[in-house]
């Protein structure tokens, strides 16, 4: 159990909790932020919520550090991290480069492929793409994704060329960079990362076609299995792979790596999240709880990543 003394809480100084923002994930960020703000105050930390959409970043000069709980563009892609670097204000989590790369699914997959890490085959889609050729190359079904969105926003599972074109147009409403990815049939897992160690693995089960926005935030029939059902050896291997994937992208502090495991037991890296959700449906708090950490203890450990950056 983590015990935070009044002196330790005071030593953090004034903390700006950055939440909300401009991205499609704004509502999730506000929900995450409300829970984190409550935890920080329970810990005795002098924390104030600040929404960059509504307030000037000049106000950050009043604070000693920033806790980033902005999801998606503007908060998870290196933009706010760069602003904080310019202000010389220490902040939580991954830095500018790792955030920018981690937010971009295409660049992340290129790095993983270059590092010899397993990730599903993919094709970059454009308006003039030969849809039938993509289906022939990747097989069906196919997952279509905006390259720089989170929370499964704009994603679709498709079965043929006609549906692929429609899915591309839907994804292109969120991002001008869209990828088609080979569908992996199997079990879906997620691995939380906290200060250089992997948290207990969670297996996800949903009645939806995939773990989409509704399954993540709205449905009550999504199942989160922890223990995940893997053998101790297989879980440890998945954790080691997640740590390698996290490090190779340049991430640090805390985050989450999503992985599929096919029918033959082979793992396939899907994406990395550098500012995961912290709502009552979120995965990193679940994994931390399985490791014996309260929500407040998790928040404290994340806040401490700003101290390491300051040092």
Secondary structure, 3 states (H helix, E strand, C coil): CCCCCHHHHHHCCEEEEECCCCCCCHHHHHHHHHHHHHHHHHCCCEEEEECCCCCCHHHHHHCCEEEECCCCCCCCCCHHHHHHHHCCCEECCCCHHHHHHHHCHHHHHHHHHHCCCCECCEEEECCCCCHHHHHHHHCCCEEEEECCCCCCCCCEEECCHHHHHHHHHHHHCCCCCEEEEECCCEEEEEEEEECCEECCCEEEECCCCCCCHHHHHCCCCCEEECCCCCCHHHHHHHHHHHHHHHHHCCCCCEEEEEEEEECCCCEEEEEEECCCCCCCCCHHHHHHHHCCCCHHHHHHHHHHHHHHHHC
